[in-house]
């Protein structure tokens, strides 16, 4: 699996996080299904944007080439740091463009020899019309493309549709010897060279954002298949883009949200991940307060169940199963969730089977997430049920807890055990905990006296202070947001 990675010229934002997360989940699921996965994601570390950023930090005693390297290294480190903070694993191979210049030049040389490429004014271009299948990925005809094609000043193309494989360098820019002029690679040739180096002329999956279909991926196909004579990638996967309140993210609009900004505000990476998982990977997603609020509530729902489940199991450690109970329990690989345990999951044969059915349907994470929520409902119903013995409840909850955690992990979600004893809780001062407990007790007293208006006011006051209150059969439980 080859995925187009970041151009490292600025701090990564939540749009970058979506692309990285989508393919991390896809890799997780393939591994869960026992596939051997080799995941390659490239780094573009020489590019016009990087050079423009570097020009701003050039100072006496520092040349542009050094500044370009510093910019690329700084923002690559930041990208990896933020992905790690989100709990998104590194790819198996992370090739840099500057480390594969030789591969790019070999590919360009082969294209020239076959008549697919030509040199003009020190630049080297690909002849688009020489590849008869051009447009097969984006389903665009050449006539439509030609209407929007332009020749920029300084270009010496034979045809407006042709694209650059190699660019003659400007003074002071990073450059390598290629063609008759020193220069640097065009953007499109980078990915062909790096994917073919690490995965061969043909491989299973090529991925990236929807905005890369044309011209980037279209150009990759043209140059790669012209060079090798083989189908480049068997499948193409493109993730939808992200907007904020219906607008494209841009610093000029004041809606540019970095990954660091998000984590500083919301703390838990699971919030962003559930926001992403709640939509199909191909659809665009709009980041709004309402959507993030829903994601926060979903995270709380998981945490509340895990906490309640562990609390119940802990309190019933000494209980033992009767023979009938043992026979009626199913095990983790085929855990049955029936209407007796939760009406909401009627018709759900097994948690794992329904989860896999959803993911097998083009990685339908929204449906897979719904399966896990149904399982949580089943667990909550079991805790509050009077139809089963404590021992059977505990055995069921242990299996259900394990099932949900394993499948959540496939979706990139990580729920710490003993949530009520988490870092956030331990940081609450003792006097604050005492005040919260007093308010919870006052609310219970109001409910006992049927003063529901006061009870609701106390609950609302706690919510405004960042305290989530959950009513259970064992009594009210609270936690910080």
N, C-alpha and C positions, 0 to 999 in steps of 0.2 A: 504494500500500500504506500503510494507516494502522495504527499499532501504539500501544496504550496504554502510555505511558511512566511514569516514576517520579513518586511524590509525594515531593518533596524536603524531608524533615524529619529524616533521620538518615543515617548513613554507609551507602553501598551494600554489600550482602552478596553472597555467591556465588549466591543465588537470583535476585537482580536480573541477575547476569551471565548466567545461563542464558537468560533471556528475551531479553535484548539480543543474545546470541550466536546464538540460533536464527534470529532474523529477519535478522541480518547475513548468515548463510550463505544463507538463502533469497534475499535480495537479490543476493548474489554469483552464485548459480546462474542467476537470471533474466538477469543481465547477461552471464554466460558464454554463455547461449543467445541472446544478441543482442536481448533485450527492452529497450525503454526503460523505466526504472524511476524513479518518483517516490516516495520513501520519506519519510513523515511520521510522526514520533513526538513526542507531546505531553509537556509538562511541567506537572504540577499544582503550582502555586506559591501556592495559597491553599486551605486545608483545615483541618478540625478538628485534625488531628494537628500541622500546622505551627503553628497558633495555640497549642495546648497547649505545644509546645516553646518557643515565643516567650515565653510567660508566665513561664517559668523564667529568662529572661535580661533581663526588663524591670528597669530600674534608674532611679533619679532622673534626670530629664532625658531619658529615652528612653520614648516611648509604645509601645503594643502594635503599632500599624501599622508603625512603623519596625523593631521587633524581628522581626515576621513577615517583612518583606522581607529582613532580614539572615540569618535562618535559611534562607529559601528560596535565597538567592544562595550562601550558604556550602555547602549540601549539593548544589546543582546543580553548582557548581564541582568539588566532590569527586567527584560521579558522572561528570562528563566526564573528569576526570583519571584515574579508575580505568578507565574504558572505553578510554581512550587507552593506558594501561599494558598492558591486555589485548590491544591491537591490534584493537579493535572500532571500526569507522568510525562517524562521526557520520551521522545521517539527513540527507536533503537539506533538510528543513524541520523545525525544532524549535520549534513554537509554544508559548507560555506562556498559561496560562488567563487571567491578569490582563491580557493584551494583547488578549483577544478577548471582553471583557464585552459590547461593543456587538453582536457577532454572536449571543451567547447571548440577549440581551434581544430582539433581532429575532425569533429563533426562538420564544421564549416568547410574544411578542406574537401571532405567527401562530397558535400553538397555542390561545391563548385565543380569538382571533377565530373559529376553526373549532370551538370547543366541546370541545376535547380537554384544556384546562387551566382551572383556576379559582383564584381568590385566596381565602384564608381566614386571618384573623388576621395579615395581613402577609406570610404565606408564599404561594407559588404551587405548586400540585400538578398532576400529570398524572393524568387519569382513566384508569386501566388498563383498565377494562371497555369504554371507548369504542373501543379498538383490538382488533378481532375476532381478530387473529392473535397476540395476546400469548401467549408461551410456545412459539413455533415453533422457537426456537433451542435452548432447554433441554429441550424436549419435556415440559413440565410442564403439567398442567391447572390451571385457576383454582381448582377446589375444593381441590386439594392445597396450592396456594399460600396460599389463604385460611386454611387450618387453622394455618399457621405465622405468619400476619401479625399484627402488633401495632401499636397506636397508642401512641406514646411520650408522656409528659407534655408538655403545651404544644402538641401538634399538633392541628390542626383539620381533619383529613381527612374527606371525605365517605365514604371507604371505606378500610379498613385496607390494601388492596392499593396504593392510590395512593402515588406517590413525589414527593419535592420537586424542583421545578425551580429554585426561588428561596427562600432562607432570610432571614427578617428578621434584621438584625444585632443583636448584643448590644453592650453599651456598650464602646467602645474598640476593637472589632474592625474590620478593614478592611471597607469597605462602598462600594457604588455605588448610585445612584438607580435603582430598578426597581419597577414596580407602584406601590402607594400608600406603600410603606415602603422605606427604604434597606436594602440587604442584600448578600448575595453569592450566587453561583450554587451550585446543588446539583452534586454530583459528575458525575452522568450527562450533564447538558446540556452540560458542557464538551466532551466528546469529539464529540458530534454537531455542535456549532457549529464546532469546529476542523477536523474532517475535511471537513465540507461547504464550509467556507471555502477549503481548500487543494486538495481533490480533487473537489468538486462533490457533487450530490445522490446520485449513484450512482458507485461506484468498484469496483475489482477485488477487493482483499483487505483484510480487517480482522483484526488479530491481537491477541493478548494471552495472559495466563496462563489456565489452565483455571479458576481460581477466579473469573474475571471473567464467565464465561458467564451466571451468574445471581447477582445481578440486573443487574449493570452493562450487559452487552451486550444483554441482553433489553430493558432500558429504553431503550438507545440506539436499537434497532430501532423500538420503539414510537413514540418521540417523533419520530424522523427521518422514518419513512414516513408518519406521520400528518401531518406538516408538508408533505412534498414530494409525496406520492402515488406515489413511485417506490420500487423496491427499493433498500435502503440499500447493502449490500455484496453482491457476487456470491459471494464465498467467505469463510469464516471459518476461521482457523487459530489453534489454541490449544496452547501448549506446556505440558507436564506440570510439576509442581512438584518442589521439591527437599527432601529430608529429610537429616538427619545421624544416622547409626547408627539409622535407623528412627524417629526422632523429628522432629517439626516444629522448625525452628530457632527458638530463643527465648533472649533474654539471661538470663531467669530460670533456664533449664536449663543455662546455661554452655556451650552448643553453638553460639553465634552466631558465625559466621565471616565477617568482612568480606573484601572483595576485597584490601584492603591486607594483612590478616593472611595471606591465602593466598599472595600474591606474596612477602611477606617470608620465608615458610617454604619455599616450593617454587620460587621464582625464575622458572621458565619458564612463561609463559602457555599454551604448547602442552599442558602437563600437564592443566590444567583443561579446555581445549578438547577434547582427546581423550576425557577422561572424559565430557563432554557428548555428543560425537559417537558414542560407543559405544552409546547408547540412542536409540531413535526419539524424535523431538522431542515426541510426544504422551504418551509414557509418563513416569511419575514416576521420579526417579532418587534413589538413596540414596548419600550421600557417606560412604564408609568408608575406613579405612586401606588395606584390601585393594584397593578400587576405584582409589584414587589410586596405589597401588603398581603396579597393572597399567597405568595410564595412563603412569606414569613409564617403565616398561619399554618401552611402545610408542614413546614419544618416543625412547628410546635406540636402539630398533631402526631407526628412520628415520635417526637421526644416524650410527649405525655404518655403514649402507649408503652414505650420501652421502660419508662420509669415505673408506671403502674404494674406492668408485667413483672419486672424484677422485684418490686416491692411485694407483690403477691407470692411469688415463688420463694422469696426469702422468709416470709412469715409462715410458710407451709412446708418447710424443709423436712419435717419429721413425718409428714403424711405418706402413707404407702398405698399403692394401687391394689384394688381387688382384682380377682381373676377376670371378671367380665370387663372391667375397665381396660386391662392389658390387651384383651382380644380386640376391643373396639377401637383402640388407638391405631392410627396409621403413622407411617414414618416420614421423615423429612423429604424424601424424594417424591412422595406422592401424597402430600398432606391434604386431606379432604376438608373442605370448608363447606358445611351444609346449612340449610335454612334454619335448623334448630339453633345454630351458633350465631348466625347473623342473617336476617332476612335480606339485607342489601346485597348479599353475594349468592342469591338463589341462582342456580344454574352454573355456578363456577365449579368445575370439576376438581381442579387442583390449582393451587397457587402457582406452582412452577410451570405447569403446562400452559396456563393462560398467559403467564409472563412471556414464555418463549413464543407462543402464538403471536403475541403483539410485536415482539422484537423481530420475529421472522418476517413480518409484514413491513418490509422496508424500514426497519428500526423505528417502529411506532412507539416512541418513548412516552407520549402522552397516555396512550392506552396501557402501557406497561406500568406507569406510575399509578394509574387508576386501579390496576390489579393489586398493587401493594396497599393502596388505601382501603380497598375492600377487605384485604387480609387484616389490616389494623382494626377495621370495624368488627370483624369476626373475633379478634382477640379481645376487644373491649366488651363484646357481648358475652364472651366466655367468662371474663372476670366478674361480670355482674349477674351471671346466670345462677339460678337456684337448682338447676336440673342435674348438675354434676358434682361429684365429690371434689374436695380441695386437691386431692392427689391427682385426679384426672385433669383438673384445670391446670395444675402446675406442669404436668407432662405435656399437655397440649401447647401451653404457652411457651415452654422451652423450645419445642420444635418450630412453632410459628415464629418466634423471635429470631431463631437461627435462619429460617427461610427468608424472612423479610430482610435481614441484614445482608445476607449473601447476595440477593438480587439487587438490593439498593447499592451494594458495592459495584456491581456490574454497571449500574447507572451513574457511577462516579460519586455516590453519596456515602458519607462516612459519619455514622452516628456513634458518638462516644457512649460507652456504657455508664451506668450510674449518673445520668444527666443531672439529677438534683444535687450531686456532689461535684459538679463540674467547676472549672475555674471561675466562671461567672458567679456561681453561688458562694464559693469560698471567699470571694473578694468582698462580699456584702458585710459591712460592719455588724457586730452583734446587736447594737442598739437599733439599727435599721430593721434587722430581722425581727426583733422583738415588737417593733411598731407594726410591722406587716402582720405578724401573727395576731396581734391585738385586734387589728381591723378585720381579719378573717373571722376571728371569734365573735366580734360585734355583728358581723353580717349573718353568721349562723344564728345568733340570738334573735336578730330581726326576723329572719325566716321562720324561726320557731314560733314567734309571736304573730306570724302572718303579716308583718310589716314589709311587704315586698318592695314598696317604693324605696324605703331606706336601704334595703338589701341591695337593690339595683344601683343606688347612688354610691354605696361603698364599693361595689364591684367596679363601677365606672371610674371612681377615684383611683383605685388600684391600677386599672388599665392605663390611665393617664400618667401614672408614675412608673410605667414599664413593668408591671407585675401581671402575669397571666394566671388566672384562677380557673381551676378545673374541678368540677364537682364529680366525685366518684362514690361508689357504694361504700367505700371505706372512709369517706369524709372528704372535705375539700383539700386540694393540693395546689400549691402555688410555685411559680418559678419566675425568674426574670426573663425579659425578652432578650 
